[in-house]
Each structure stands twice: as structure tokens, then as C-alpha cells.
Amino acid sequence: MRTPFWLLLLFAMAIPCSAASAEGEGAKVYKAAVPSVVWVHSKRDKGLATGSGTLIDKERRLVLTNYHVVEENPTAKVFFAVLRDGQPVAEKDYYIDRARRLSITGKVILYSKKADLALIQLDALPEKIEAVPLATGSPEAGSNTHAIGNAGKSGALFGYIKGTVRAVYQKQWKAEISPRRVLTFDAKVVETDSPTNPGDSGGPLLNDKGELIGVTEGGALNAQLLSTFVDVSEVKKLLESKAVRDLKVEKPVVKEVREKALTVKDEAKLFGPEAIKAADAALAELFKNKVDVMIETYPSGPMEKQEALKAATGDKRTALFREWTHFRMDKLDVTGFGILICSDPKSLYVDLSPDLLKQYPKDFELKVRDAILKGMKDGKPDEGLKAAVQLIVETKPKGK
């Protein structure tokens, strides 16, 4: 019997639709889970170890990672993704440059050497963050997997890894976690064809529902597309321990992360409203492009330092204004430019965060200062403000 042409056409049309649906599933899982994935920093005697982790308990602020990521250090720092238009800012330098503002410290409260798992209790959480739910059981061979991690050799964070479950079984294996230090692990694992890399360790393995089914342990060095994940059943054993059960359920401490640009603070009334409006618009665009700028003016110095500022001259006055500028930048969590102007005593200081100096031309902050200073001397402060902001806008930082 010959198959009708319209039926063959229907089958042909169905194939690409199915493929598109499968591609969309990965994007959907990623978008839902990535806000809860972290980049983990753990100090070592001779440097820094980095890995990945997942928030799995919001009330107790618990992040799950590998033992070999944190080892036996009492604390670790984590970075949650900063989202722009629903997608994470992926560049590592963005987080390194803003480490003081974006990192959250936590205590390593429990670990299992045998299963290569560890729990970090964070001091705080970002706003509007949710924990990744645990799957009720282990995945089946042939099912889809979705992993998120921070590969060390990549310049990007929060990378997505698609895979398929090859097998779920009990495994004992050895791993060299540092020179001359080899550990033996023994746990139920999920084996997949995912191409994981060092740095992805500790990150989540998820099913199509966005539930955690495993924790990235590592890829096989002598095999292709063969990666091992610690099964969710081992995670549940860790969570059932007395140390975790005894933790108090608390209202989450929220770490506020500024997601908007600062506006010009003109207490000295040096600039006109139109000049401030134009500058604010430029600062907003700069912030979108990952350049943070603080501009503040004051009629006089802080109450407790007014006499010292007025009495100081030369280098001493410059040092006092540098200290004041740094204080304001720290207060506002500014990693970028700080511009502070005082009317009495007349002073102007422009600072650029030390970790960003290498991204701008030599003495660039002095050029910004001179642009403002020229406007002040010419009796045209609005023009000085416009010139300084334009200079920052037109000068693209290296690597951004």
C-alpha cells in the first residue's frame, strides 16, 4: 500500500519541529537554573582554586560543591551570576574587577571525602534567588542532561553543557587533587557523554525538569566524552546528616547588589540641571557596558575632617581627598571611576580602581580631572562635566 503524499509531507515537517523543541528545552533549563549556580573561590597555600556550585537550600543558604574544590578550608567565596536581559554576564574579568562587591563569603560546614561533596553556608544571598530542587531519584540511561559550570580554561563563566546519561552505578576511583595528594572516592555516580572541564567541578547536573540529578565530579582524561557526576542520592545522604539537620532555618540574609548606574550627586550646586541630566544618561549607558562611575560634589568636607582638609596643603591635602574618595567608592560599591569635587576647600580628585588601571591608558584619570578642571577655570563647569564624561565614554577599556 502506497503512503499518501500528504502523510509523507507531514512526517518531513515534523522532524525539524522536534529538533527545535529539543534545542529550546536546554535553553529553558539553563535560564531557570543559572541564577542559582555559583563560581567558587577557595584559597590554597600557593594560589587559588576555583570551581562551581549550586544553591540547594535558600532558607539555610546552602551551596553544594565538591570536596576537592574547597578541600578542608574553613571558608570560601562564591559569585552568583549578574544577569543582563535575562542572560548572565559571562566575562570572568567582570567578576574579578568587582570581587569586593559581588563575592559572598561562606563557611564550609560539612564535607564528604568519600563522595567528594561539600556544603558551604553563605553569609548572605542575592535578592530574588531560588534554590535548585533535587530530583526524587537517579536518572535513567538515555535521558537528557544539562550541566552548568565555570571551566578554568575558558574566558567565560556559567557555561552550558548538553549530554546524555550513559550509566548510573557504584564506582570507586582515585583522583589527584593536588601534587602528591591522591584521594580515593567511593560513591554512586552518573556517567554521561558530557564534555566537562576542570573548573566545572561542583556544578549541577540537571534533568529536563531543571531538577538536580548529580554534581559534576570530572571528565576522564584518557577517554572522549566521558564524564562522571556524583549521583543525587549521595547529596541526600549528606543533607540527612545531623550537622545539617541541626542548622536553624532562618530568614535569608539578602546581599544587595546595585544593578543601576549612580546618578550625579551635586550638593555643591556646581552644575546646571541639563548638564546633570545629560551626564546621568551617559552614566547609565556606561554602566550597561560594565563601566561604573561615581560623580559627587560637596560644599565642604565631611564634618569630622573639615578642619584637617582646610589646614592641609599640597600632598597632604591630596592624600586626604584620595582617602575621602576611596571611602565614598567603597560605600557605594563602585569599581570604576570616582570623581569627587569640594568647594571649600577647593579640591578635585579623580580615582580609578586599582584593578582597572591596566585597562585604561596611563594617567587616564588625570586627563579626566584636567577636563573638569578646565571647565571650572573657564567659568563653564557644565562644559567641564560634559568633557570628562565624554572622555570616559569614548575611551574603551581593554578587554571589555
Contacts in CASP RR format, 6 or more apart in sequence:
PFRMAT RR
TARGET T0000
AUTHOR 0000-0000-0000
METHOD contacts of the structure
MODEL  1
MRTPFWLLLLFAMAIPCSAASAEGEGAKVYKAAVPSVVWVHSKRDKGLAT
GSGTLIDKERRLVLTNYHVVEENPTAKVFFAVLRDGQPVAEKDYYIDRAR
RLSITGKVILYSKKADLALIQLDALPEKIEAVPLATGSPEAGSNTHAIGN
AGKSGALFGYIKGTVRAVYQKQWKAEISPRRVLTFDAKVVETDSPTNPGD
SGGPLLNDKGELIGVTEGGALNAQLLSTFVDVSEVKKLLESKAVRDLKVE
KPVVKEVREKALTVKDEAKLFGPEAIKAADAALAELFKNKVDVMIETYPS
GPMEKQEALKAATGDKRTALFREWTHFRMDKLDVTGFGILICSDPKSLYV
DLSPDLLKQYPKDFELKVRDAILKGMKDGKPDEGLKAAVQLIVETKPKGK
22 144 0 8 1.000
25 144 0 8 1.000
25 208 0 8 1.000
26 146 0 8 1.000
26 160 0 8 1.000
26 162 0 8 1.000
26 208 0 8 1.000
29 146 0 8 1.000
29 206 0 8 1.000
29 208 0 8 1.000
29 210 0 8 1.000
30 146 0 8 1.000
30 148 0 8 1.000
30 160 0 8 1.000
31 86 0 8 1.000
31 87 0 8 1.000
32 210 0 8 1.000
33 54 0 8 1.000
33 132 0 8 1.000
33 146 0 8 1.000
33 148 0 8 1.000
33 204 0 8 1.000
33 206 0 8 1.000
33 210 0 8 1.000
34 81 0 8 1.000
34 88 0 8 1.000
34 148 0 8 1.000
34 158 0 8 1.000
35 80 0 8 1.000
35 81 0 8 1.000
35 83 0 8 1.000
35 88 0 8 1.000
35 129 0 8 1.000
35 130 0 8 1.000
36 54 0 8 1.000
36 55 0 8 1.000
36 80 0 8 1.000
36 129 0 8 1.000
36 130 0 8 1.000
36 131 0 8 1.000
36 132 0 8 1.000
37 52 0 8 1.000
37 53 0 8 1.000
37 54 0 8 1.000
37 55 0 8 1.000
37 80 0 8 1.000
37 81 0 8 1.000
37 132 0 8 1.000
37 148 0 8 1.000
37 149 0 8 1.000
37 158 0 8 1.000
37 203 0 8 1.000
37 204 0 8 1.000
38 52 0 8 1.000
38 53 0 8 1.000
38 54 0 8 1.000
38 55 0 8 1.000
38 63 0 8 1.000
38 78 0 8 1.000
38 79 0 8 1.000
38 80 0 8 1.000
39 50 0 8 1.000
39 51 0 8 1.000
39 52 0 8 1.000
39 78 0 8 1.000
39 79 0 8 1.000
39 95 0 8 1.000
39 150 0 8 1.000
39 157 0 8 1.000
39 158 0 8 1.000
40 50 0 8 1.000
40 51 0 8 1.000
40 52 0 8 1.000
40 53 0 8 1.000
40 63 0 8 1.000
40 65 0 8 1.000
40 69 0 8 1.000
40 70 0 8 1.000
40 76 0 8 1.000
40 77 0 8 1.000
40 78 0 8 1.000
40 120 0 8 1.000
40 202 0 8 1.000
41 48 0 8 1.000
41 49 0 8 1.000
41 50 0 8 1.000
41 51 0 8 1.000
41 76 0 8 1.000
41 77 0 8 1.000
41 78 0 8 1.000
41 79 0 8 1.000
41 103 0 8 1.000
42 48 0 8 1.000
42 49 0 8 1.000
42 50 0 8 1.000
42 51 0 8 1.000
42 69 0 8 1.000
42 70 0 8 1.000
42 71 0 8 1.000
42 73 0 8 1.000
42 76 0 8 1.000
42 77 0 8 1.000
43 49 0 8 1.000
43 73 0 8 1.000
44 71 0 8 1.000
44 178 0 8 1.000
49 69 0 8 1.000
49 70 0 8 1.000
49 71 0 8 1.000
50 69 0 8 1.000
50 150 0 8 1.000
50 152 0 8 1.000
50 199 0 8 1.000
51 65 0 8 1.000
51 66 0 8 1.000
51 69 0 8 1.000
51 149 0 8 1.000
51 150 0 8 1.000
51 152 0 8 1.000
51 199 0 8 1.000
51 200 0 8 1.000
51 201 0 8 1.000
51 202 0 8 1.000
51 203 0 8 1.000
52 65 0 8 1.000
52 69 0 8 1.000
52 148 0 8 1.000
52 149 0 8 1.000
52 150 0 8 1.000
52 199 0 8 1.000
52 200 0 8 1.000
52 201 0 8 1.000
52 202 0 8 1.000
52 203 0 8 1.000
52 204 0 8 1.000
52 216 0 8 1.000
53 63 0 8 1.000
53 64 0 8 1.000
53 65 0 8 1.000
53 69 0 8 1.000
53 78 0 8 1.000
53 149 0 8 1.000
53 202 0 8 1.000
53 203 0 8 1.000
53 204 0 8 1.000
53 215 0 8 1.000
54 63 0 8 1.000
54 64 0 8 1.000
54 65 0 8 1.000
54 132 0 8 1.000
54 202 0 8 1.000
54 203 0 8 1.000
54 204 0 8 1.000
54 212 0 8 1.000
54 215 0 8 1.000
55 61 0 8 1.000
55 62 0 8 1.000
55 63 0 8 1.000
55 64 0 8 1.000
55 80 0 8 1.000
55 125 0 8 1.000
55 129 0 8 1.000
55 130 0 8 1.000
55 131 0 8 1.000
55 132 0 8 1.000
56 62 0 8 1.000
56 63 0 8 1.000
56 64 0 8 1.000
56 131 0 8 1.000
56 132 0 8 1.000
56 134 0 8 1.000
56 212 0 8 1.000
56 235 0 8 1.000
56 239 0 8 1.000
57 131 0 8 1.000
57 239 0 8 1.000
58 125 0 8 1.000
58 129 0 8 1.000
58 130 0 8 1.000
58 131 0 8 1.000
58 252 0 8 1.000
59 249 0 8 1.000
59 250 0 8 1.000
59 251 0 8 1.000
59 252 0 8 1.000
60 121 0 8 1.000
60 244 0 8 1.000
60 247 0 8 1.000
60 248 0 8 1.000
60 249 0 8 1.000
60 250 0 8 1.000
61 121 0 8 1.000
61 122 0 8 1.000
61 123 0 8 1.000
61 124 0 8 1.000
61 125 0 8 1.000
61 250 0 8 1.000
61 252 0 8 1.000
61 253 0 8 1.000
62 119 0 8 1.000
62 120 0 8 1.000
62 121 0 8 1.000
62 122 0 8 1.000
62 244 0 8 1.000
62 247 0 8 1.000
63 78 0 8 1.000
63 119 0 8 1.000
63 120 0 8 1.000
63 121 0 8 1.000
63 122 0 8 1.000
64 117 0 8 1.000
64 118 0 8 1.000
64 119 0 8 1.000
64 202 0 8 1.000
64 204 0 8 1.000
64 212 0 8 1.000
64 215 0 8 1.000
64 235 0 8 1.000
65 76 0 8 1.000
65 117 0 8 1.000
65 118 0 8 1.000
65 119 0 8 1.000
65 120 0 8 1.000
65 201 0 8 1.000
65 202 0 8 1.000
65 203 0 8 1.000
65 215 0 8 1.000
66 116 0 8 1.000
66 117 0 8 1.000
66 118 0 8 1.000
66 201 0 8 1.000
66 202 0 8 1.000
66 215 0 8 1.000
66 216 0 8 1.000
66 217 0 8 1.000
66 230 0 8 1.000
67 111 0 8 1.000
67 112 0 8 1.000
67 113 0 8 1.000
67 115 0 8 1.000
67 116 0 8 1.000
67 117 0 8 1.000
67 118 0 8 1.000
68 116 0 8 1.000
68 175 0 8 1.000
68 177 0 8 1.000
68 183 0 8 1.000
68 201 0 8 1.000
69 76 0 8 1.000
69 118 0 8 1.000
69 201 0 8 1.000
69 202 0 8 1.000
70 76 0 8 1.000
70 108 0 8 1.000
70 111 0 8 1.000
70 118 0 8 1.000
70 120 0 8 1.000
71 177 0 8 1.000
72 108 0 8 1.000
72 111 0 8 1.000
73 108 0 8 1.000
74 107 0 8 1.000
74 108 0 8 1.000
75 105 0 8 1.000
75 106 0 8 1.000
75 107 0 8 1.000
75 108 0 8 1.000
76 105 0 8 1.000
76 106 0 8 1.000
76 108 0 8 1.000
76 120 0 8 1.000
77 99 0 8 1.000
77 103 0 8 1.000
77 104 0 8 1.000
77 105 0 8 1.000
77 106 0 8 1.000
78 103 0 8 1.000
78 104 0 8 1.000
78 106 0 8 1.000
78 120 0 8 1.000
78 122 0 8 1.000
79 95 0 8 1.000
79 99 0 8 1.000
79 102 0 8 1.000
79 103 0 8 1.000
79 104 0 8 1.000
79 157 0 8 1.000
80 102 0 8 1.000
80 104 0 8 1.000
80 126 0 8 1.000
80 129 0 8 1.000
81 88 0 8 1.000
81 89 0 8 1.000
81 157 0 8 1.000
81 158 0 8 1.000
82 88 0 8 1.000
82 89 0 8 1.000
82 94 0 8 1.000
82 95 0 8 1.000
82 102 0 8 1.000
82 257 0 8 1.000
82 259 0 8 1.000
83 89 0 8 1.000
84 288 0 8 1.000
88 157 0 8 1.000
88 158 0 8 1.000
89 95 0 8 1.000
89 290 0 8 1.000
90 155 0 8 1.000
90 156 0 8 1.000
90 157 0 8 1.000
90 158 0 8 1.000
90 159 0 8 1.000
91 155 0 8 1.000
91 156 0 8 1.000
91 157 0 8 1.000
91 290 0 8 1.000
91 400 0 8 1.000
92 155 0 8 1.000
92 156 0 8 1.000
92 157 0 8 1.000
93 399 0 8 1.000
93 400 0 8 1.000
94 290 0 8 1.000
95 102 0 8 1.000
95 103 0 8 1.000
95 157 0 8 1.000
96 355 0 8 1.000
97 335 0 8 1.000
97 336 0 8 1.000
97 353 0 8 1.000
97 355 0 8 1.000
97 356 0 8 1.000
98 292 0 8 1.000
98 333 0 8 1.000
98 335 0 8 1.000
100 330 0 8 1.000
100 333 0 8 1.000
100 335 0 8 1.000
101 257 0 8 1.000
101 258 0 8 1.000
101 333 0 8 1.000
101 335 0 8 1.000
102 257 0 8 1.000
104 122 0 8 1.000
104 123 0 8 1.000
104 124 0 8 1.000
104 125 0 8 1.000
104 126 0 8 1.000
104 255 0 8 1.000
105 122 0 8 1.000
105 123 0 8 1.000
106 120 0 8 1.000
106 121 0 8 1.000
106 122 0 8 1.000
106 123 0 8 1.000
107 120 0 8 1.000
107 121 0 8 1.000
108 118 0 8 1.000
108 119 0 8 1.000
108 120 0 8 1.000
109 119 0 8 1.000
109 120 0 8 1.000
109 121 0 8 1.000
109 243 0 8 1.000
109 244 0 8 1.000
109 247 0 8 1.000
110 118 0 8 1.000
110 119 0 8 1.000
110 238 0 8 1.000
110 241 0 8 1.000
110 243 0 8 1.000
110 244 0 8 1.000
111 117 0 8 1.000
111 118 0 8 1.000
111 119 0 8 1.000
112 118 0 8 1.000
112 234 0 8 1.000
112 237 0 8 1.000
112 238 0 8 1.000
113 183 0 8 1.000
113 185 0 8 1.000
114 185 0 8 1.000
114 186 0 8 1.000
114 187 0 8 1.000
115 185 0 8 1.000
115 186 0 8 1.000
115 187 0 8 1.000
115 230 0 8 1.000
115 234 0 8 1.000
115 237 0 8 1.000
115 238 0 8 1.000
116 175 0 8 1.000
116 183 0 8 1.000
116 185 0 8 1.000
116 187 0 8 1.000
116 217 0 8 1.000
116 230 0 8 1.000
117 215 0 8 1.000
117 230 0 8 1.000
117 234 0 8 1.000
117 235 0 8 1.000
117 238 0 8 1.000
119 238 0 8 1.000
119 244 0 8 1.000
121 247 0 8 1.000
123 253 0 8 1.000
123 255 0 8 1.000
124 252 0 8 1.000
124 253 0 8 1.000
124 254 0 8 1.000
124 255 0 8 1.000
125 252 0 8 1.000
125 253 0 8 1.000
125 254 0 8 1.000
125 255 0 8 1.000
126 254 0 8 1.000
126 255 0 8 1.000
126 257 0 8 1.000
127 254 0 8 1.000
127 255 0 8 1.000
127 256 0 8 1.000
127 257 0 8 1.000
132 204 0 8 1.000
132 206 0 8 1.000
132 210 0 8 1.000
132 211 0 8 1.000
132 212 0 8 1.000
133 210 0 8 1.000
133 211 0 8 1.000
133 212 0 8 1.000
134 211 0 8 1.000
134 212 0 8 1.000
134 232 0 8 1.000
134 235 0 8 1.000
134 236 0 8 1.000
135 207 0 8 1.000
135 209 0 8 1.000
135 211 0 8 1.000
135 212 0 8 1.000
135 213 0 8 1.000
135 232 0 8 1.000
137 213 0 8 1.000
137 232 0 8 1.000
137 233 0 8 1.000
138 168 0 8 1.000
138 188 0 8 1.000
138 190 0 8 1.000
138 213 0 8 1.000
138 231 0 8 1.000
138 232 0 8 1.000
138 233 0 8 1.000
139 145 0 8 1.000
139 165 0 8 1.000
139 168 0 8 1.000
139 190 0 8 1.000
139 207 0 8 1.000
139 213 0 8 1.000
140 165 0 8 1.000
140 168 0 8 1.000
141 165 0 8 1.000
141 166 0 8 1.000
141 167 0 8 1.000
141 168 0 8 1.000
142 164 0 8 1.000
142 165 0 8 1.000
142 166 0 8 1.000
143 164 0 8 1.000
143 165 0 8 1.000
143 207 0 8 1.000
143 208 0 8 1.000
144 162 0 8 1.000
144 163 0 8 1.000
144 164 0 8 1.000
144 165 0 8 1.000
144 207 0 8 1.000
144 208 0 8 1.000
145 162 0 8 1.000
145 163 0 8 1.000
145 164 0 8 1.000
145 165 0 8 1.000
145 190 0 8 1.000
145 192 0 8 1.000
145 194 0 8 1.000
145 205 0 8 1.000
145 206 0 8 1.000
145 207 0 8 1.000
145 213 0 8 1.000
146 160 0 8 1.000
146 161 0 8 1.000
146 162 0 8 1.000
146 163 0 8 1.000
146 205 0 8 1.000
146 206 0 8 1.000
146 207 0 8 1.000
146 208 0 8 1.000
146 210 0 8 1.000
147 160 0 8 1.000
147 161 0 8 1.000
147 163 0 8 1.000
147 194 0 8 1.000
147 196 0 8 1.000
147 200 0 8 1.000
147 203 0 8 1.000
147 204 0 8 1.000
147 205 0 8 1.000
147 206 0 8 1.000
147 216 0 8 1.000
147 229 0 8 1.000
148 158 0 8 1.000
148 159 0 8 1.000
148 160 0 8 1.000
148 161 0 8 1.000
148 203 0 8 1.000
148 204 0 8 1.000
148 206 0 8 1.000
149 157 0 8 1.000
149 158 0 8 1.000
149 159 0 8 1.000
149 161 0 8 1.000
149 199 0 8 1.000
149 200 0 8 1.000
149 202 0 8 1.000
149 203 0 8 1.000
149 216 0 8 1.000
150 157 0 8 1.000
150 158 0 8 1.000
150 159 0 8 1.000
150 199 0 8 1.000
150 200 0 8 1.000
151 159 0 8 1.000
151 196 0 8 1.000
151 197 0 8 1.000
151 198 0 8 1.000
151 199 0 8 1.000
151 200 0 8 1.000
152 197 0 8 1.000
152 198 0 8 1.000
152 199 0 8 1.000
153 197 0 8 1.000
153 198 0 8 1.000
154 197 0 8 1.000
161 194 0 8 1.000
161 195 0 8 1.000
161 196 0 8 1.000
161 200 0 8 1.000
162 194 0 8 1.000
163 192 0 8 1.000
163 193 0 8 1.000
163 194 0 8 1.000
164 192 0 8 1.000
164 193 0 8 1.000
165 190 0 8 1.000
165 191 0 8 1.000
165 192 0 8 1.000
166 191 0 8 1.000
166 192 0 8 1.000
166 193 0 8 1.000
166 226 0 8 1.000
167 190 0 8 1.000
167 191 0 8 1.000
168 188 0 8 1.000
168 189 0 8 1.000
168 190 0 8 1.000
168 191 0 8 1.000
168 231 0 8 1.000
169 188 0 8 1.000
169 189 0 8 1.000
169 191 0 8 1.000
170 186 0 8 1.000
170 187 0 8 1.000
170 188 0 8 1.000
170 189 0 8 1.000
171 185 0 8 1.000
171 186 0 8 1.000
171 187 0 8 1.000
171 188 0 8 1.000
171 189 0 8 1.000
171 228 0 8 1.000
172 184 0 8 1.000
172 185 0 8 1.000
172 186 0 8 1.000
173 184 0 8 1.000
173 185 0 8 1.000
173 228 0 8 1.000
174 182 0 8 1.000
174 183 0 8 1.000
174 184 0 8 1.000
174 185 0 8 1.000
175 182 0 8 1.000
175 183 0 8 1.000
175 185 0 8 1.000
176 182 0 8 1.000
177 183 0 8 1.000
185 217 0 8 1.000
187 230 0 8 1.000
187 231 0 8 1.000
187 234 0 8 1.000
188 230 0 8 1.000
188 231 0 8 1.000
188 233 0 8 1.000
188 234 0 8 1.000
189 217 0 8 1.000
189 228 0 8 1.000
189 229 0 8 1.000
189 230 0 8 1.000
189 231 0 8 1.000
190 205 0 8 1.000
190 213 0 8 1.000
190 214 0 8 1.000
190 228 0 8 1.000
190 229 0 8 1.000
190 230 0 8 1.000
190 231 0 8 1.000
191 226 0 8 1.000
191 227 0 8 1.000
191 228 0 8 1.000
191 229 0 8 1.000
192 205 0 8 1.000
192 227 0 8 1.000
192 229 0 8 1.000
193 225 0 8 1.000
193 226 0 8 1.000
193 227 0 8 1.000
194 205 0 8 1.000
194 225 0 8 1.000
194 227 0 8 1.000
195 225 0 8 1.000
195 227 0 8 1.000
196 216 0 8 1.000
196 218 0 8 1.000
196 219 0 8 1.000
196 227 0 8 1.000
197 219 0 8 1.000
198 218 0 8 1.000
200 216 0 8 1.000
200 218 0 8 1.000
201 216 0 8 1.000
201 217 0 8 1.000
201 218 0 8 1.000
202 215 0 8 1.000
202 216 0 8 1.000
202 217 0 8 1.000
203 215 0 8 1.000
203 216 0 8 1.000
204 212 0 8 1.000
204 214 0 8 1.000
204 215 0 8 1.000
204 216 0 8 1.000
205 212 0 8 1.000
205 213 0 8 1.000
205 214 0 8 1.000
205 215 0 8 1.000
205 216 0 8 1.000
205 229 0 8 1.000
206 212 0 8 1.000
206 213 0 8 1.000
207 213 0 8 1.000
212 232 0 8 1.000
212 235 0 8 1.000
213 229 0 8 1.000
213 231 0 8 1.000
213 232 0 8 1.000
214 229 0 8 1.000
214 230 0 8 1.000
214 231 0 8 1.000
214 232 0 8 1.000
214 235 0 8 1.000
215 229 0 8 1.000
215 230 0 8 1.000
215 234 0 8 1.000
215 235 0 8 1.000
216 227 0 8 1.000
216 229 0 8 1.000
217 227 0 8 1.000
217 228 0 8 1.000
217 229 0 8 1.000
217 230 0 8 1.000
218 227 0 8 1.000
218 228 0 8 1.000
218 229 0 8 1.000
219 226 0 8 1.000
219 227 0 8 1.000
219 228 0 8 1.000
220 226 0 8 1.000
220 227 0 8 1.000
220 228 0 8 1.000
238 244 0 8 1.000
257 333 0 8 1.000
258 332 0 8 1.000
258 333 0 8 1.000
260 284 0 8 1.000
260 287 0 8 1.000
261 280 0 8 1.000
261 283 0 8 1.000
261 284 0 8 1.000
261 286 0 8 1.000
261 287 0 8 1.000
261 288 0 8 1.000
261 292 0 8 1.000
261 293 0 8 1.000
262 283 0 8 1.000
262 292 0 8 1.000
262 293 0 8 1.000
262 294 0 8 1.000
262 295 0 8 1.000
262 332 0 8 1.000
262 334 0 8 1.000
263 276 0 8 1.000
263 280 0 8 1.000
263 283 0 8 1.000
264 271 0 8 1.000
264 276 0 8 1.000
264 279 0 8 1.000
264 280 0 8 1.000
264 283 0 8 1.000
264 295 0 8 1.000
264 296 0 8 1.000
264 385 0 8 1.000
265 295 0 8 1.000
265 296 0 8 1.000
265 297 0 8 1.000
266 276 0 8 1.000
266 296 0 8 1.000
266 297 0 8 1.000
267 296 0 8 1.000
267 297 0 8 1.000
267 298 0 8 1.000
267 299 0 8 1.000
268 297 0 8 1.000
268 298 0 8 1.000
268 299 0 8 1.000
268 341 0 8 1.000
268 342 0 8 1.000
268 343 0 8 1.000
269 297 0 8 1.000
269 299 0 8 1.000
270 297 0 8 1.000
270 341 0 8 1.000
270 343 0 8 1.000
270 381 0 8 1.000
271 279 0 8 1.000
271 297 0 8 1.000
271 381 0 8 1.000
271 382 0 8 1.000
271 385 0 8 1.000
272 382 0 8 1.000
274 382 0 8 1.000
275 381 0 8 1.000
275 382 0 8 1.000
275 385 0 8 1.000
275 386 0 8 1.000
276 385 0 8 1.000
278 386 0 8 1.000
278 389 0 8 1.000
279 295 0 8 1.000
279 385 0 8 1.000
279 386 0 8 1.000
279 389 0 8 1.000
282 389 0 8 1.000
282 390 0 8 1.000
282 393 0 8 1.000
283 293 0 8 1.000
283 295 0 8 1.000
283 389 0 8 1.000
285 393 0 8 1.000
286 292 0 8 1.000
286 293 0 8 1.000
286 392 0 8 1.000
286 393 0 8 1.000
287 293 0 8 1.000
289 400 0 8 1.000
290 400 0 8 1.000
291 336 0 8 1.000
291 337 0 8 1.000
291 392 0 8 1.000
291 397 0 8 1.000
291 400 0 8 1.000
292 334 0 8 1.000
292 335 0 8 1.000
292 336 0 8 1.000
292 337 0 8 1.000
293 334 0 8 1.000
293 336 0 8 1.000
293 337 0 8 1.000
293 338 0 8 1.000
293 339 0 8 1.000
293 389 0 8 1.000
293 392 0 8 1.000
294 328 0 8 1.000
294 329 0 8 1.000
294 332 0 8 1.000
294 334 0 8 1.000
294 336 0 8 1.000
294 337 0 8 1.000
294 338 0 8 1.000
294 339 0 8 1.000
294 340 0 8 1.000
295 338 0 8 1.000
295 339 0 8 1.000
295 385 0 8 1.000
295 389 0 8 1.000
296 328 0 8 1.000
296 339 0 8 1.000
296 340 0 8 1.000
296 341 0 8 1.000
297 340 0 8 1.000
297 341 0 8 1.000
297 342 0 8 1.000
297 343 0 8 1.000
298 340 0 8 1.000
298 341 0 8 1.000
298 342 0 8 1.000
298 343 0 8 1.000
299 342 0 8 1.000
299 343 0 8 1.000
299 344 0 8 1.000
300 306 0 8 1.000
300 342 0 8 1.000
300 343 0 8 1.000
300 344 0 8 1.000
301 309 0 8 1.000
301 324 0 8 1.000
301 342 0 8 1.000
301 344 0 8 1.000
302 324 0 8 1.000
305 320 0 8 1.000
305 324 0 8 1.000
308 320 0 8 1.000
309 317 0 8 1.000
309 320 0 8 1.000
309 321 0 8 1.000
309 342 0 8 1.000
309 345 0 8 1.000
309 347 0 8 1.000
310 344 0 8 1.000
310 345 0 8 1.000
312 320 0 8 1.000
317 345 0 8 1.000
317 347 0 8 1.000
318 349 0 8 1.000
321 340 0 8 1.000
321 342 0 8 1.000
321 347 0 8 1.000
321 349 0 8 1.000
322 349 0 8 1.000
322 351 0 8 1.000
324 340 0 8 1.000
324 349 0 8 1.000
325 338 0 8 1.000
325 340 0 8 1.000
325 349 0 8 1.000
325 351 0 8 1.000
326 351 0 8 1.000
328 334 0 8 1.000
328 338 0 8 1.000
328 340 0 8 1.000
329 336 0 8 1.000
329 338 0 8 1.000
329 351 0 8 1.000
329 353 0 8 1.000
334 353 0 8 1.000
335 353 0 8 1.000
335 355 0 8 1.000
335 356 0 8 1.000
336 352 0 8 1.000
336 353 0 8 1.000
336 356 0 8 1.000
337 350 0 8 1.000
337 351 0 8 1.000
337 352 0 8 1.000
337 365 0 8 1.000
337 368 0 8 1.000
337 392 0 8 1.000
338 350 0 8 1.000
338 351 0 8 1.000
338 352 0 8 1.000
339 348 0 8 1.000
339 349 0 8 1.000
339 350 0 8 1.000
339 351 0 8 1.000
339 368 0 8 1.000
339 369 0 8 1.000
339 372 0 8 1.000
339 388 0 8 1.000
340 348 0 8 1.000
340 349 0 8 1.000
340 350 0 8 1.000
340 351 0 8 1.000
341 347 0 8 1.000
341 348 0 8 1.000
341 372 0 8 1.000
342 348 0 8 1.000
348 369 0 8 1.000
348 372 0 8 1.000
348 373 0 8 1.000
348 376 0 8 1.000
349 369 0 8 1.000
350 365 0 8 1.000
350 366 0 8 1.000
350 368 0 8 1.000
350 369 0 8 1.000
350 372 0 8 1.000
351 365 0 8 1.000
352 360 0 8 1.000
352 364 0 8 1.000
352 365 0 8 1.000
356 397 0 8 1.000
358 398 0 8 1.000
359 397 0 8 1.000
359 398 0 8 1.000
359 399 0 8 1.000
359 400 0 8 1.000
360 395 0 8 1.000
360 397 0 8 1.000
360 398 0 8 1.000
361 367 0 8 1.000
361 395 0 8 1.000
364 395 0 8 1.000
367 391 0 8 1.000
368 388 0 8 1.000
368 391 0 8 1.000
368 392 0 8 1.000
369 388 0 8 1.000
371 384 0 8 1.000
371 387 0 8 1.000
371 388 0 8 1.000
371 391 0 8 1.000
372 381 0 8 1.000
372 384 0 8 1.000
372 385 0 8 1.000
372 387 0 8 1.000
372 388 0 8 1.000
374 384 0 8 1.000
374 387 0 8 1.000
375 381 0 8 1.000
375 383 0 8 1.000
375 384 0 8 1.000
375 387 0 8 1.000
376 384 0 8 1.000
END
